[in-house]
Amino acid sequence: MTLRVLLVDDEMLARLRLRSLLEAIDDPRTEVVGEAADAQEAWVQADAADLVLLDIALPGASGLALARRLLALPQPPAVVFVTAHAEHALTAFDLEAVDYLTKPVSRDRLQAALRRVAQRRGLPGPEPSGDVPVLVVSDRGRVLRLPVSEVLYLKAELKYVTLRTADRSYVLDDALADLEQRLGDGFLRVHRNALVARAAVRELARRAGDVDPDAGGEGWAVRVAPADEWLAVSRRQLAAVRQALAGD
């Protein structure tokens, strides 16, 4: 079964981003049944939706006022707030919101909220699958499914994570800690900001002037093939990296 979703945000780019995130999630499956830029537009479409992804700062009536109005319906849709305003969270949960997401929203956080909605509405969980594990990335308006076997490393930089394959790099919104849990033992934490595929590590060596600011003028690094790039290994992770490589 599929969750029918109504997107409510006065910014078109924000709605486009939510569409892109929803397209990248297949558990649970969703269908966008409408979009609205204000509360009144949303109200007339609400009966077609199982879930409203709702901004708070809207022209005219606020998202909170709309949620209160929806709650009075005989069969109200679930509401998940998606907003830049963190200070309204307590009010939102008083209105029985399923979740309260602050922008920019990651795919994992949105997926967790969708799963809670699906569970509350009694939708069945995902069917077991023998598919190859993948990571879903957005690239220039496209949604791509990259086999995990093609990933060489993931590196956190500022607010994003760079995913490197042999051919190119992609940018993810996911937190590195969340990715580490999903990827499992096939990836090795070499630094607080980097995960490396074990199969891609070719060498652990001491390198002068390496990029780890905690290592001083000389530090350890791993060489990742076939990109032939070096990633710093932090002092904290060095023993674990040595042990893991010795056991492979």
Backbone as CSV, one residue per row, in Angstrom:
resi,resn,N_x,N_y,N_z,CA_x,CA_y,CA_z,C_x,C_y,C_z
1,MET,0.835,-1.199,0.000,0.000,0.000,0.000,0.874,1.254,0.000
2,THR,0.268,2.381,-0.381,1.014,3.618,-0.590,0.438,4.729,0.269
3,LEU,1.320,5.524,0.878,0.895,6.712,1.618,0.638,7.851,0.643
4,ARG,-0.553,8.444,0.716,-0.879,9.597,-0.116,-0.476,10.864,0.644
5,VAL,0.398,11.678,0.017,1.032,12.793,0.718,0.639,14.130,0.077
6,LEU,0.306,15.091,0.917,0.057,16.464,0.505,1.214,17.333,1.003
7,LEU,1.840,18.081,0.102,2.968,18.951,0.440,2.459,20.374,0.624
8,VAL,2.740,20.960,1.782,2.263,22.314,2.061,3.441,23.182,2.485
9,ASP,3.848,24.074,1.581,4.951,25.003,1.838,4.812,26.131,0.831
10,ASP,5.012,27.380,1.286,4.852,28.491,0.352,6.047,28.652,-0.581
11,GLU,7.136,27.909,-0.356,8.302,27.978,-1.228,8.299,26.784,-2.181
12,MET,8.274,27.080,-3.482,8.233,26.011,-4.478,9.465,25.117,-4.384
13,LEU,10.655,25.713,-4.135,11.878,24.911,-4.054,11.828,23.941,-2.877
14,ALA,11.201,24.372,-1.789,11.058,23.484,-0.635,10.167,22.295,-0.992
15,ARG,9.099,22.549,-1.749,8.219,21.444,-2.161,8.939,20.512,-3.132
16,LEU,9.743,21.075,-4.033,10.513,20.256,-4.961,11.501,19.366,-4.217
17,ARG,12.121,19.924,-3.184,13.080,19.122,-2.408,12.361,17.976,-1.693
18,LEU,11.199,18.242,-1.133,10.444,17.176,-0.474,10.046,16.097,-1.483
19,ARG,9.633,16.512,-2.670,9.310,15.531,-3.722,10.509,14.644,-4.014
20,SER,11.688,15.278,-4.132,12.905,14.522,-4.444,13.224,13.521,-3.340
21,LEU,13.071,13.948,-2.087,13.335,13.046,-0.967,12.331,11.892,-0.959
22,LEU,11.075,12.187,-1.211,10.059,11.137,-1.225,10.321,10.125,-2.340
23,GLU,10.772,10.613,-3.487,11.084,9.705,-4.599,12.248,8.779,-4.254
24,ALA,13.117,9.227,-3.353,14.279,8.428,-2.978,13.966,7.408,-1.889
25,ILE,12.743,7.417,-1.391,12.341,6.514,-0.301,11.362,5.488,-0.842
26,ASP,11.679,4.217,-0.681,10.735,3.182,-1.125,10.178,2.367,0.033
27,ASP,10.458,2.770,1.251,9.925,2.099,2.434,9.599,3.161,3.483
28,PRO,8.315,3.563,3.605,7.165,3.091,2.847,7.041,3.821,1.515
29,ARG,6.236,3.257,0.625,5.995,3.909,-0.650,5.045,5.097,-0.450
30,THR,5.282,6.155,-1.244,4.453,7.347,-1.142,4.013,7.812,-2.520
31,GLU,2.929,8.557,-2.534,2.453,9.214,-3.756,2.053,10.636,-3.387
32,VAL,2.634,11.628,-4.056,2.263,13.015,-3.815,0.942,13.274,-4.545
33,VAL,-0.124,13.541,-3.776,-1.448,13.727,-4.372,-1.815,15.199,-4.497
34,GLY,-0.956,16.082,-3.999,-1.246,17.503,-4.134,-0.172,18.364,-3.508
35,GLU,-0.197,19.642,-3.883,0.705,20.641,-3.308,-0.102,21.888,-2.999
36,ALA,0.330,22.610,-1.976,-0.351,23.849,-1.609,0.665,24.845,-1.078
37,ALA,0.412,26.129,-1.389,1.303,27.197,-0.938,0.749,27.935,0.272
38,ASP,-0.494,27.632,0.671,-1.055,28.264,1.864,-2.078,27.318,2.495
39,ALA,-2.575,27.725,3.654,-3.455,26.852,4.431,-4.777,26.593,3.725
40,GLN,-5.327,27.601,3.046,-6.615,27.415,2.393,-6.504,26.436,1.228
41,GLU,-5.442,26.544,0.422,-5.219,25.587,-0.656,-5.086,24.173,-0.098
42,ALA,-4.400,24.061,1.032,-4.206,22.743,1.640,-5.520,22.181,2.155
43,TRP,-6.348,23.027,2.733,-7.600,22.561,3.332,-8.500,21.883,2.309
44,VAL,-8.573,22.434,1.108,-9.480,21.872,0.107,-8.940,20.584,-0.505
45,GLN,-7.663,20.270,-0.251,-7.079,19.033,-0.783,-6.861,17.972,0.287
46,ALA,-7.112,18.324,1.534,-6.708,17.460,2.651,-7.411,16.120,2.656
47,ASP,-8.643,16.056,2.148,-9.384,14.790,2.221,-8.813,13.723,1.298
48,ALA,-7.900,14.110,0.380,-7.281,13.137,-0.521,-5.979,12.559,0.043
49,ALA,-5.578,13.033,1.218,-4.250,12.686,1.737,-4.326,11.824,2.996
50,ASP,-3.359,10.926,3.117,-3.135,10.208,4.374,-2.212,10.997,5.294
51,LEU,-1.367,11.839,4.674,-0.324,12.558,5.408,-0.154,13.940,4.808
52,VAL,-0.008,14.939,5.689,0.313,16.299,5.268,1.708,16.638,5.793
53,LEU,2.631,16.934,4.869,3.939,17.480,5.242,3.786,18.986,5.251
54,LEU,3.861,19.592,6.433,3.313,20.924,6.653,4.343,21.898,7.213
55,ASP,4.548,22.996,6.489,5.363,24.092,6.998,4.534,24.895,8.003
56,ILE,5.193,25.657,8.854,4.472,26.476,9.829,4.270,27.898,9.323
57,ALA,5.318,28.504,8.771,5.241,29.894,8.314,4.612,29.940,6.929
58,LEU,3.293,30.133,6.884,2.548,30.193,5.626,1.868,31.558,5.505
59,PRO,1.583,32.010,4.288,0.793,33.239,4.123,-0.600,33.045,4.710
60,GLY,-1.095,34.038,5.389,-2.424,33.904,6.000,-2.359,33.031,7.238
61,ALA,-3.262,32.061,7.332,-3.285,31.163,8.487,-1.999,30.336,8.540
62,SER,-1.493,30.119,9.737,-0.244,29.375,9.904,-0.477,27.878,9.771
63,GLY,0.634,27.145,9.647,0.539,25.692,9.619,-0.047,25.131,10.902
64,LEU,0.225,25.785,12.033,-0.349,25.333,13.306,-1.866,25.471,13.293
65,ALA,-2.353,26.591,12.742,-3.803,26.788,12.666,-4.436,25.754,11.744
66,LEU,-3.763,25.435,10.634,-4.289,24.414,9.726,-4.321,23.052,10.417
67,ALA,-3.269,22.713,11.149,-3.230,21.422,11.844,-4.369,21.311,12.849
68,ARG,-4.668,22.415,13.538,-5.782,22.405,14.500,-7.109,22.177,13.783
69,ARG,-7.249,22.784,12.610,-8.477,22.613,11.817,-8.594,21.179,11.296
70,LEU,-7.468,20.610,10.840,-7.475,19.233,10.337,-7.837,18.246,11.437
71,LEU,-7.389,18.537,12.647,-7.617,17.626,13.764,-9.110,17.456,14.065
72,ALA,-9.899,18.439,13.676,-11.338,18.377,13.937,-12.092,17.540,12.908
73,LEU,-11.428,17.100,11.839,-12.091,16.283,10.823,-12.429,14.897,11.383
74,PRO,-13.469,14.259,10.856,-13.817,12.909,11.322,-12.676,11.901,11.132
75,GLN,-11.981,11.986,10.007,-10.821,11.132,9.741,-9.648,12.009,9.296
76,PRO,-8.983,12.649,10.247,-7.934,13.605,9.877,-6.704,12.901,9.314
77,PRO,-6.029,13.530,8.342,-4.751,12.989,7.890,-3.700,13.166,8.969
78,ALA,-2.681,12.331,8.920,-1.541,12.522,9.816,-0.807,13.797,9.406
79,VAL,-0.162,14.431,10.377,0.587,15.664,10.114,2.022,15.494,10.578
80,VAL,2.946,15.816,9.695,4.360,15.927,10.045,4.794,17.343,9.680
81,PHE,5.236,18.097,10.660,5.691,19.460,10.385,7.101,19.426,9.799
82,VAL,7.310,20.238,8.783,8.631,20.396,8.158,8.884,21.894,8.114
83,THR,9.732,22.391,9.004,9.822,23.836,9.200,11.218,24.258,9.624
84,ALA,11.492,25.532,9.445,12.760,26.100,9.923,12.642,26.619,11.345
85,HIS,11.446,26.545,11.931,11.187,27.147,13.241,11.101,26.076,14.316
86,ALA,12.207,25.832,15.004,12.261,24.762,16.000,11.452,25.076,17.257
87,GLU,11.128,26.351,17.484,10.532,26.739,18.762,9.071,26.329,18.909
88,HIS,8.443,25.826,17.848,7.022,25.473,17.928,6.793,23.984,18.168
89,ALA,7.830,23.240,18.498,7.700,21.788,18.584,6.679,21.348,19.638
90,LEU,6.693,21.972,20.807,5.758,21.549,21.856,4.311,21.770,21.437
91,THR,4.052,22.910,20.819,2.699,23.175,20.326,2.296,22.157,19.269
92,ALA,3.247,21.820,18.397,2.967,20.861,17.323,2.551,19.508,17.889
93,PHE,3.241,19.038,18.912,2.892,17.728,19.472,1.592,17.784,20.271
94,ASP,1.265,18.958,20.808,-0.049,19.122,21.422,-1.163,18.941,20.396
95,LEU,-0.839,19.228,19.125,-1.803,19.061,18.035,-1.719,17.670,17.416
96,GLU,-1.075,16.753,18.121,-0.981,15.339,17.739,-0.179,15.117,16.456
97,ALA,0.782,15.993,16.200,1.671,15.777,15.055,2.464,14.492,15.270
98,VAL,2.675,13.755,14.189,3.450,12.511,14.271,4.931,12.809,14.464
99,ASP,5.407,13.890,13.834,6.823,14.238,13.960,6.991,15.720,13.653
100,TYR,8.177,16.231,13.992,8.500,17.652,13.801,9.911,17.708,13.251
101,LEU,10.037,17.981,11.966,11.327,17.969,11.286,11.776,19.398,11.008
102,THR,13.021,19.699,11.310,13.552,21.027,11.021,14.390,20.992,9.750
103,LYS,14.260,22.036,8.967,14.974,22.140,7.700,16.451,22.446,7.947
104,PRO,17.349,21.961,7.090,17.120,21.050,5.968,16.899,19.621,6.465
105,VAL,15.937,18.951,5.892,15.544,17.613,6.332,16.374,16.564,5.605
106,SER,16.901,15.606,6.333,17.637,14.507,5.709,16.666,13.413,5.270
107,ARG,17.104,12.607,4.329,16.270,11.496,3.860,15.953,10.534,4.998
108,ASP,16.935,10.242,5.839,16.715,9.281,6.928,15.678,9.780,7.929
109,ARG,15.744,11.084,8.271,14.761,11.616,9.225,13.359,11.589,8.633
110,LEU,13.259,11.942,7.353,11.946,11.901,6.717,11.431,10.476,6.638
111,GLN,12.306,9.539,6.302,11.880,8.143,6.212,11.395,7.634,7.564
112,ALA,12.087,7.999,8.629,11.658,7.569,9.963,10.262,8.103,10.280
113,ALA,9.997,9.364,9.904,8.668,9.940,10.135,7.604,9.227,9.304
114,LEU,7.935,8.931,8.054,6.977,8.223,7.190,6.652,6.842,7.742
115,ARG,7.659,6.170,8.269,7.423,4.835,8.824,6.497,4.902,10.028
116,ARG,6.646,5.950,10.856,5.754,6.091,12.001,4.310,6.321,11.534
117,VAL,4.168,7.143,10.492,2.826,7.382,9.955,2.233,6.083,9.416
118,ALA,3.021,5.344,8.640,2.540,4.087,8.065,2.132,3.105,9.155
119,GLN,2.922,3.047,10.207,2.624,2.125,11.309,1.313,2.513,11.990
120,ARG,1.122,3.802,12.222,-0.111,4.262,12.874,-1.338,4.001,12.019
121,ARG,-1.162,4.031,10.709,-2.293,3.834,9.810,-2.469,2.370,9.421
122,GLY,-1.644,1.499,10.008,-1.804,0.073,9.796,-1.348,-0.414,8.440
123,LEU,-0.440,0.330,7.777,0.063,-0.130,6.493,1.088,-1.231,6.707
124,PRO,1.129,-2.238,5.841,2.094,-3.324,6.009,3.510,-2.841,5.802
125,GLY,4.462,-3.515,6.458,5.865,-3.190,6.290,6.399,-3.682,4.967
126,PRO,7.688,-3.412,4.683,8.268,-3.799,3.405,8.392,-5.302,3.258
127,GLU,8.272,-5.792,2.048,8.481,-7.212,1.768,9.967,-7.522,1.822
128,PRO,10.371,-8.690,2.307,11.785,-9.053,2.272,12.290,-9.024,0.846
129,SER,13.524,-8.572,0.674,14.062,-8.407,-0.673,15.448,-8.988,-0.764
130,GLY,15.748,-9.601,-1.907,17.091,-10.104,-2.151,17.895,-9.165,-3.021
131,ASP,17.423,-7.914,-3.166,18.114,-6.964,-4.013,19.483,-6.617,-3.458
132,VAL,20.367,-6.165,-4.358,21.680,-5.683,-3.958,21.497,-4.422,-3.115
133,PRO,22.199,-4.280,-1.964,22.079,-3.067,-1.144,22.478,-1.831,-1.946
134,VAL,21.687,-0.767,-1.775,21.953,0.447,-2.533,21.880,1.659,-1.610
135,LEU,22.483,2.752,-2.055,22.277,4.068,-1.481,21.586,4.906,-2.545
136,VAL,20.583,5.662,-2.126,19.838,6.501,-3.064,20.375,7.917,-2.980
137,VAL,20.759,8.486,-4.129,21.304,9.839,-4.176,20.543,10.661,-5.206
138,SER,20.481,11.965,-4.972,19.900,12.890,-5.943,21.037,13.562,-6.689
139,ASP,20.891,13.647,-8.001,21.955,14.219,-8.825,21.344,14.993,-9.984
140,ARG,21.417,16.322,-9.888,20.929,17.187,-10.969,19.495,16.862,-11.371
141,GLY,18.662,16.706,-10.355,17.262,16.441,-10.628,16.916,14.987,-10.829
142,ARG,17.937,14.115,-10.910,17.680,12.683,-11.061,17.814,11.982,-9.712
143,VAL,17.129,10.868,-9.560,17.286,10.027,-8.375,17.982,8.748,-8.821
144,LEU,19.160,8.476,-8.247,19.974,7.334,-8.646,20.075,6.332,-7.512
145,ARG,20.099,5.057,-7.868,20.315,3.980,-6.901,21.714,3.427,-7.136
146,LEU,22.626,3.740,-6.223,24.011,3.303,-6.357,24.240,2.037,-5.533
147,PRO,24.675,0.952,-6.151,25.035,-0.231,-5.372,26.118,0.114,-4.347
148,VAL,25.940,-0.361,-3.123,26.928,-0.090,-2.076,28.309,-0.602,-2.483
149,SER,28.347,-1.638,-3.288,29.632,-2.195,-3.728,30.446,-1.210,-4.557
150,GLU,29.810,-0.163,-5.099,30.525,0.825,-5.904,31.084,1.977,-5.065
151,VAL,30.706,2.040,-3.791,31.131,3.157,-2.942,32.540,2.900,-2.410
152,LEU,33.434,3.863,-2.635,34.807,3.758,-2.133,34.920,4.353,-0.734
153,TYR,34.381,5.550,-0.569,34.406,6.154,0.768,33.323,7.209,0.873
154,LEU,33.028,7.601,2.129,32.114,8.700,2.432,32.828,9.629,3.391
155,LYS,32.792,10.919,3.084,33.526,11.883,3.899,32.635,13.073,4.228
156,ALA,32.512,13.376,5.518,31.694,14.503,5.958,32.460,15.801,5.785
157,GLU,31.804,16.755,5.143,32.401,18.068,4.926,31.330,19.123,5.126
158,LEU,31.524,20.001,6.135,30.533,21.000,6.500,29.203,20.314,6.802
159,LYS,28.125,20.660,6.094,26.804,20.094,6.400,26.468,18.888,5.537
160,TYR,27.395,18.463,4.681,27.079,17.409,3.730,28.085,16.275,3.818
161,VAL,27.758,15.174,3.144,28.655,14.034,3.048,28.956,13.801,1.568
162,THR,30.239,13.698,1.246,30.649,13.370,-0.113,30.770,11.863,-0.252
163,LEU,30.072,11.306,-1.240,30.164,9.888,-1.559,31.033,9.747,-2.798
164,ARG,32.078,8.945,-2.712,33.030,8.790,-3.824,32.917,7.391,-4.417
165,THR,32.748,7.345,-5.728,32.858,6.083,-6.455,34.106,6.168,-7.335
166,ALA,34.367,5.133,-8.102,35.537,5.153,-8.979,35.410,6.224,-10.055
167,ASP,34.164,6.564,-10.416,33.945,7.473,-11.536,33.734,8.924,-11.135
168,ARG,33.065,9.142,-9.989,32.714,10.520,-9.655,32.301,10.627,-8.193
169,SER,31.945,11.851,-7.796,31.508,12.113,-6.429,30.060,12.590,-6.428
170,TYR,29.357,12.295,-5.314,27.987,12.741,-5.122,27.903,13.390,-3.742
171,VAL,26.885,14.222,-3.553,26.677,14.882,-2.267,25.406,14.332,-1.634
172,LEU,25.495,13.925,-0.362,24.356,13.395,0.387,24.014,14.325,1.540
173,ASP,22.737,14.323,1.935,22.308,15.073,3.122,22.384,14.229,4.390
174,ASP,22.556,12.925,4.250,22.514,12.012,5.392,23.678,12.277,6.346
175,ALA,23.442,12.033,7.627,24.513,12.131,8.613,25.444,10.930,8.486
176,LEU,26.734,11.161,8.689,27.711,10.084,8.540,27.446,8.959,9.545
177,ALA,27.022,9.316,10.748,26.733,8.287,11.758,25.573,7.389,11.317
178,ASP,24.553,7.977,10.687,23.427,7.174,10.184,23.882,6.250,9.065
179,LEU,24.722,6.764,8.164,25.237,5.947,7.068,26.075,4.793,7.597
180,GLU,26.858,5.044,8.629,27.699,3.990,9.208,26.839,2.840,9.721
181,GLN,25.728,3.150,10.371,24.843,2.104,10.876,24.221,1.312,9.742
182,ARG,23.818,2.000,8.673,23.171,1.326,7.549,24.143,0.474,6.754
183,LEU,25.398,0.903,6.630,26.354,0.208,5.775,26.967,-1.010,6.450
184,GLY,27.078,-0.999,7.755,27.544,-2.184,8.477,29.036,-2.432,8.368
185,ASP,29.416,-3.723,8.480,30.820,-4.097,8.627,31.646,-3.950,7.360
186,GLY,30.999,-3.699,6.243,31.759,-3.543,5.000,32.524,-2.240,4.924
187,PHE,32.271,-1.336,5.880,32.932,-0.035,5.882,33.657,0.189,7.204
188,LEU,34.749,0.899,7.112,35.659,1.091,8.235,35.746,2.568,8.574
189,ARG,35.527,2.913,9.842,35.690,4.292,10.297,37.187,4.574,10.448
190,VAL,37.706,5.498,9.647,39.131,5.828,9.722,39.363,7.174,10.382
191,HIS,38.329,7.963,10.495,38.427,9.312,11.044,37.033,9.720,11.461
192,ARG,36.923,10.716,12.316,35.576,11.147,12.706,34.762,11.632,11.515
193,ASN,35.445,12.000,10.410,34.712,12.498,9.250,34.764,11.571,8.041
194,ALA,35.193,10.313,8.211,35.352,9.465,7.019,35.091,7.985,7.285
195,LEU,34.357,7.357,6.360,34.156,5.909,6.299,34.734,5.417,4.987
196,VAL,35.446,4.291,5.014,36.084,3.748,3.816,35.631,2.301,3.641
197,ALA,35.318,1.929,2.401,34.998,0.535,2.107,36.246,-0.316,2.348
198,ARG,36.115,-1.363,3.150,37.270,-2.212,3.450,37.918,-2.742,2.176
199,ALA,37.070,-3.112,1.207,37.591,-3.702,-0.025,38.386,-2.706,-0.860
200,ALA,38.213,-1.411,-0.584,38.899,-0.388,-1.380,40.233,0.039,-0.777
201,VAL,40.528,-0.393,0.458,41.778,0.018,1.113,42.941,-0.808,0.577
202,ARG,43.963,-0.115,0.100,45.130,-0.797,-0.453,46.364,-0.659,0.416
203,GLU,46.381,0.353,1.300,47.625,0.614,2.025,47.344,1.504,3.222
204,LEU,48.047,1.236,4.308,48.073,2.116,5.475,49.509,2.575,5.648
205,ALA,49.743,3.872,5.624,51.124,4.362,5.651,51.190,5.687,6.388
206,ARG,52.395,5.967,6.902,52.655,7.272,7.510,53.015,8.249,6.400
207,ARG,52.384,9.422,6.449,52.607,10.415,5.399,52.900,11.775,6.009
208,ALA,53.923,12.425,5.516,54.304,13.751,6.003,53.270,14.783,5.573
209,GLY,52.943,15.686,6.503,52.038,16.779,6.174,50.649,16.332,5.799
210,ASP,50.184,15.254,6.408,48.862,14.747,6.037,47.772,15.699,6.515
211,VAL,46.538,15.407,6.113,45.459,16.366,6.288,44.802,16.328,7.670
212,ASP,45.166,15.378,8.512,44.543,15.302,9.840,45.128,16.393,10.728
213,PRO,44.344,17.407,11.128,44.890,18.489,11.947,45.345,18.040,13.321
214,ASP,44.881,16.869,13.784,45.284,16.371,15.103,46.610,15.610,15.057
215,ALA,47.126,15.379,13.852,48.301,14.523,13.728,49.607,15.299,13.667
216,GLY,49.543,16.631,13.718,50.771,17.413,13.632,51.319,17.420,12.214
217,GLY,52.631,17.445,12.091,53.261,17.518,10.779,53.293,16.209,10.040
218,GLU,53.047,15.092,10.725,53.090,13.793,10.075,51.986,12.924,10.642
219,GLY,51.273,12.208,9.764,50.178,11.383,10.238,49.999,10.150,9.380
220,TRP,49.059,9.316,9.801,48.767,8.083,9.080,47.602,8.318,8.129
221,ALA,47.606,7.552,7.052,46.531,7.649,6.064,46.360,6.316,5.364
222,VAL,45.161,6.105,4.782,44.909,4.917,3.961,44.802,5.346,2.501
223,ARG,45.314,4.501,1.620,45.178,4.748,0.181,43.987,3.968,-0.329
224,VAL,43.091,4.673,-1.018,41.844,4.100,-1.498,41.929,3.909,-3.008
225,ALA,41.721,2.690,-3.465,41.762,2.365,-4.892,40.346,2.047,-5.364
226,PRO,40.049,2.245,-6.665,40.966,2.680,-7.726,41.116,4.188,-7.855
227,ALA,40.514,4.979,-6.948,40.653,6.426,-7.045,42.082,6.877,-6.759
228,ASP,42.849,6.009,-6.059,44.229,6.322,-5.674,44.303,7.618,-4.877
229,GLU,43.386,7.759,-3.926,43.365,8.922,-3.046,43.746,8.486,-1.632
230,TRP,44.305,9.424,-0.881,44.692,9.167,0.508,43.717,9.868,1.440
231,LEU,43.273,9.138,2.474,42.409,9.708,3.500,43.094,9.578,4.850
232,ALA,43.063,10.653,5.607,43.723,10.659,6.908,43.090,9.667,7.868
233,VAL,43.934,9.041,8.689,43.488,8.182,9.786,43.786,8.911,11.084
234,SER,42.781,9.121,11.896,42.983,9.849,13.145,43.727,8.983,14.161
235,ARG,44.354,9.625,15.104,45.061,8.887,16.156,44.108,7.962,16.904
236,ARG,42.897,8.443,17.135,41.926,7.643,17.886,41.551,6.369,17.148
237,GLN,41.511,6.418,15.807,41.074,5.270,15.022,42.217,4.386,14.537
238,LEU,43.471,4.815,14.752,44.599,4.112,14.148,44.681,2.651,14.583
239,ALA,44.558,2.370,15.868,44.666,0.997,16.336,43.554,0.127,15.752
240,ALA,42.349,0.653,15.704,41.230,-0.104,15.158,41.415,-0.357,13.659
241,VAL,41.943,0.632,12.942,42.181,0.455,11.514,43.248,-0.618,11.275
242,ARG,44.334,-0.557,12.047,45.386,-1.577,11.927,44.821,-2.979,12.178
243,GLN,44.042,-3.100,13.240,43.481,-4.392,13.602,42.543,-4.907,12.511
244,ALA,41.702,-4.004,11.998,40.751,-4.407,10.962,41.470,-4.842,9.692
245,LEU,42.491,-4.115,9.300,43.210,-4.466,8.067,44.006,-5.757,8.241
246,ALA,44.544,-5.961,9.411,45.293,-7.193,9.659,44.377,-8.411,9.633
247,GLY,43.106,-8.211,9.977,42.183,-9.335,10.018,41.507,-9.608,8.704
248,ASP,41.632,-8.710,7.713,40.957,-8.894,6.427,41.668,-9.942,5.578
